[in-house]
Amino acid sequence: MTFDDDFVQLTMQGGTKRYSCKDLGYTWPPPDEITWGGFLFEQIRRSQITDEQREGMSHVMRGAEYNVKEMEKNAA
């Protein structure tokens, strides 16, 4: 189950971007690797809260953090 506030956080040299999973078309848990802005990102950590646990929480968000793995080969 994907909650409205489940998010992915993309970390790169220029800073950090955070998007909801739903805005990017991902369900929870998001994939191990994602492509965004011409870069391949790999997941380095994510929240371990289950759907059942999260359902009863009103002040908690689940997130997954990604770092740049490589630039897409077609993105130049």
Backbone as JSON Lines, residues from 0, in Angstrom:
{"i":0,"aa":"M","n":[0.85,-1.17,0.0],"ca":[0.0,0.0,0.0],"c":[0.9,1.24,0.0]}
{"i":1,"aa":"T","n":[0.54,2.21,-0.79],"ca":[1.31,3.45,-0.85],"c":[0.48,4.57,-0.25]}
{"i":2,"aa":"F","n":[1.04,5.23,0.75],"ca":[0.37,6.36,1.39],"c":[0.74,7.64,0.64]}
{"i":3,"aa":"D","n":[-0.1,8.65,0.76],"ca":[0.12,9.91,0.04],"c":[1.45,10.57,0.38]}
{"i":4,"aa":"D","n":[1.95,10.35,1.6],"ca":[3.2,11.01,2.01],"c":[4.44,10.11,1.93]}
{"i":5,"aa":"D","n":[4.33,8.9,1.41],"ca":[5.52,8.07,1.15],"c":[6.36,8.8,0.11]}
{"i":6,"aa":"F","n":[7.69,8.87,0.32],"ca":[8.51,9.68,-0.57],"c":[9.83,9.01,-0.95]}
{"i":7,"aa":"V","n":[10.42,9.53,-2.03],"ca":[11.8,9.2,-2.41],"c":[12.6,10.48,-2.31]}
{"i":8,"aa":"Q","n":[13.83,10.34,-1.84],"ca":[14.72,11.49,-1.71],"c":[15.95,11.22,-2.57]}
{"i":9,"aa":"L","n":[16.2,12.11,-3.52],"ca":[17.31,11.97,-4.46],"c":[18.43,12.9,-4.02]}
{"i":10,"aa":"T","n":[19.6,12.33,-3.71],"ca":[20.73,13.11,-3.24],"c":[21.78,13.16,-4.34]}
{"i":11,"aa":"M","n":[22.22,14.39,-4.66],"ca":[23.23,14.58,-5.7],"c":[24.11,15.77,-5.3]}
{"i":12,"aa":"Q","n":[25.12,16.07,-6.1],"ca":[26.04,17.14,-5.76],"c":[25.35,18.49,-5.58]}
{"i":13,"aa":"G","n":[24.35,18.77,-6.4],"ca":[23.66,20.05,-6.34],"c":[22.66,20.18,-5.22]}
{"i":14,"aa":"G","n":[22.44,19.14,-4.45],"ca":[21.49,19.19,-3.36],"c":[20.6,17.97,-3.31]}
{"i":15,"aa":"T","n":[19.48,18.13,-2.66],"ca":[18.55,17.04,-2.43],"c":[17.18,17.41,-2.96]}
{"i":16,"aa":"K","n":[16.53,16.47,-3.62],"ca":[15.17,16.64,-4.12],"c":[14.3,15.57,-3.46]}
{"i":17,"aa":"R","n":[13.11,15.94,-3.06],"ca":[12.18,14.99,-2.45],"c":[10.87,15.02,-3.21]}
{"i":18,"aa":"Y","n":[10.39,13.83,-3.59],"ca":[9.14,13.7,-4.33],"c":[8.3,12.6,-3.69]}
{"i":19,"aa":"S","n":[6.99,12.75,-3.75],"ca":[6.14,11.67,-3.26],"c":[6.23,10.5,-4.24]}
{"i":20,"aa":"C","n":[6.11,9.31,-3.72],"ca":[6.13,8.12,-4.57],"c":[5.03,8.21,-5.63]}
{"i":21,"aa":"K","n":[3.86,8.66,-5.21],"ca":[2.74,8.74,-6.14],"c":[3.01,9.72,-7.28]}
{"i":22,"aa":"D","n":[3.67,10.86,-6.98],"ca":[3.99,11.83,-8.03],"c":[4.92,11.24,-9.08]}
{"i":23,"aa":"L","n":[5.81,10.33,-8.66],"ca":[6.74,9.7,-9.6],"c":[6.21,8.39,-10.16]}
{"i":24,"aa":"G","n":[5.02,7.97,-9.72],"ca":[4.41,6.76,-10.24],"c":[4.91,5.47,-9.6]}
{"i":25,"aa":"Y","n":[5.48,5.57,-8.39],"ca":[5.98,4.39,-7.69],"c":[5.04,3.98,-6.58]}
{"i":26,"aa":"T","n":[4.98,2.68,-6.33],"ca":[4.27,2.16,-5.18],"c":[5.31,1.9,-4.1]}
{"i":27,"aa":"W","n":[4.84,1.75,-2.86],"ca":[5.75,1.45,-1.76],"c":[5.9,-0.05,-1.62]}
{"i":28,"aa":"P","n":[7.09,-0.58,-1.5],"ca":[8.36,0.12,-1.48],"c":[8.82,0.45,-2.9]}
{"i":29,"aa":"P","n":[9.5,1.6,-3.07],"ca":[9.98,1.97,-4.4],"c":[11.11,1.04,-4.84]}
{"i":30,"aa":"P","n":[11.45,1.04,-6.13],"ca":[12.46,0.12,-6.64],"c":[13.87,0.43,-6.11]}
{"i":31,"aa":"D","n":[14.77,-0.53,-6.26],"ca":[16.16,-0.37,-5.82],"c":[16.91,0.66,-6.66]}
{"i":32,"aa":"E","n":[16.53,0.81,-7.91],"ca":[17.15,1.79,-8.79],"c":[16.07,2.56,-9.53]}
{"i":33,"aa":"I","n":[16.28,3.87,-9.69],"ca":[15.34,4.69,-10.46],"c":[16.13,5.64,-11.36]}
{"i":34,"aa":"T","n":[15.51,6.04,-12.44],"ca":[16.11,7.0,-13.36],"c":[15.34,8.31,-13.24]}
{"i":35,"aa":"W","n":[16.09,9.4,-13.11],"ca":[15.48,10.73,-13.01],"c":[16.49,11.76,-13.5]}
{"i":36,"aa":"G","n":[16.05,12.65,-14.34],"ca":[16.87,13.76,-14.81],"c":[18.15,13.35,-15.52]}
{"i":37,"aa":"G","n":[18.13,12.22,-16.19],"ca":[19.31,11.77,-16.91],"c":[20.31,11.01,-16.06]}
{"i":38,"aa":"F","n":[19.94,10.68,-14.84],"ca":[20.83,9.95,-13.94],"c":[20.17,8.69,-13.43]}
{"i":39,"aa":"L","n":[20.99,7.69,-13.18],"ca":[20.54,6.47,-12.54],"c":[20.86,6.59,-11.06]}
{"i":40,"aa":"F","n":[19.86,6.4,-10.22],"ca":[20.03,6.47,-8.77],"c":[19.85,5.09,-8.18]}
{"i":41,"aa":"E","n":[20.63,4.8,-7.12],"ca":[20.44,3.54,-6.41],"c":[20.04,3.82,-4.97]}
{"i":42,"aa":"Q","n":[19.14,3.0,-4.49],"ca":[18.62,3.16,-3.13],"c":[19.71,2.79,-2.13]}
{"i":43,"aa":"I","n":[19.93,3.66,-1.15],"ca":[20.93,3.36,-0.12],"c":[20.28,3.02,1.22]}
{"i":44,"aa":"R","n":[19.04,3.44,1.42],"ca":[18.3,3.06,2.63],"c":[16.83,3.41,2.45]}
{"i":45,"aa":"R","n":[15.99,2.75,3.26],"ca":[14.56,3.07,3.24],"c":[13.92,2.71,4.57]}
{"i":46,"aa":"S","n":[12.83,3.35,4.84],"ca":[12.07,3.12,6.06],"c":[11.63,1.65,6.12]}
{"i":47,"aa":"Q","n":[11.67,1.09,7.3],"ca":[11.28,-0.31,7.49],"c":[9.88,-0.46,8.09]}
{"i":48,"aa":"I","n":[9.14,0.62,8.16],"ca":[7.79,0.59,8.71],"c":[6.86,-0.14,7.74]}
{"i":49,"aa":"T","n":[6.13,-1.11,8.25],"ca":[5.22,-1.89,7.41],"c":[3.94,-1.11,7.14]}
{"i":50,"aa":"D","n":[3.18,-1.56,6.15],"ca":[1.88,-0.95,5.86],"c":[0.97,-0.96,7.09]}
{"i":51,"aa":"E","n":[0.95,-2.1,7.79],"ca":[0.09,-2.24,8.95],"c":[0.49,-1.29,10.07]}
{"i":52,"aa":"Q","n":[1.8,-1.13,10.29],"ca":[2.27,-0.19,11.3],"c":[1.95,1.24,10.9]}
{"i":53,"aa":"R","n":[2.21,1.58,9.66],"ca":[2.01,2.95,9.17],"c":[0.55,3.36,9.21]}
{"i":54,"aa":"E","n":[-0.33,2.41,8.97],"ca":[-1.77,2.7,8.95],"c":[-2.25,3.32,10.25]}
{"i":55,"aa":"G","n":[-1.64,2.93,11.36],"ca":[-2.05,3.46,12.65],"c":[-1.28,4.68,13.1]}
{"i":56,"aa":"M","n":[-0.43,5.23,12.26],"ca":[0.41,6.38,12.63],"c":[-0.03,7.62,11.87]}
{"i":57,"aa":"S","n":[-0.18,8.72,12.59],"ca":[-0.64,9.95,11.92],"c":[0.48,10.97,11.71]}
{"i":58,"aa":"H","n":[1.61,10.82,12.39],"ca":[2.69,11.81,12.29],"c":[3.99,11.17,11.82]}
{"i":59,"aa":"V","n":[3.89,10.2,10.94],"ca":[5.07,9.48,10.44],"c":[5.01,9.41,8.93]}
{"i":60,"aa":"M","n":[6.17,9.59,8.3],"ca":[6.28,9.43,6.84],"c":[7.31,8.34,6.58]}
{"i":61,"aa":"R","n":[7.11,7.59,5.49],"ca":[8.12,6.61,5.07],"c":[8.88,7.19,3.9]}
{"i":62,"aa":"G","n":[10.19,6.95,3.9],"ca":[10.99,7.46,2.81],"c":[12.07,6.5,2.38]}
{"i":63,"aa":"A","n":[12.55,6.7,1.16],"ca":[13.67,5.93,0.61],"c":[14.67,6.94,0.07]}
{"i":64,"aa":"E","n":[15.95,6.76,0.41],"ca":[17.0,7.68,-0.03],"c":[17.82,7.05,-1.14]}
{"i":65,"aa":"Y","n":[18.14,7.87,-2.13],"ca":[18.89,7.42,-3.31],"c":[20.09,8.33,-3.54]}
{"i":66,"aa":"N","n":[21.19,7.72,-3.98],"ca":[22.37,8.46,-4.44],"c":[22.57,8.19,-5.92]}
{"i":67,"aa":"V","n":[23.24,9.12,-6.6],"ca":[23.54,8.93,-8.02],"c":[24.46,7.74,-8.19]}
{"i":68,"aa":"K","n":[24.09,6.87,-9.1],"ca":[24.93,5.71,-9.43],"c":[25.75,6.02,-10.67]}
{"i":69,"aa":"E","n":[25.09,6.56,-11.72],"ca":[25.78,6.92,-12.95],"c":[24.88,7.79,-13.82]}
{"i":70,"aa":"M","n":[25.5,8.48,-14.76],"ca":[24.74,9.26,-15.72],"c":[24.23,8.32,-16.8]}
{"i":71,"aa":"E","n":[23.0,8.55,-17.24],"ca":[22.46,7.72,-18.32],"c":[23.32,7.87,-19.57]}
{"i":72,"aa":"K","n":[23.5,6.79,-20.27],"ca":[24.34,6.8,-21.46],"c":[23.76,7.65,-22.59]}
{"i":73,"aa":"N","n":[22.44,7.81,-22.63],"ca":[21.79,8.59,-23.69],"c":[21.57,10.04,-23.31]}
{"i":74,"aa":"A","n":[22.02,10.47,-22.14],"ca":[21.63,11.78,-21.61],"c":[22.6,12.91,-21.97]}
{"i":75,"aa":"A","n":[23.48,12.75,-22.84],"ca":[24.45,13.83,-23.12],"c":[23.94,14.84,-24.09]}
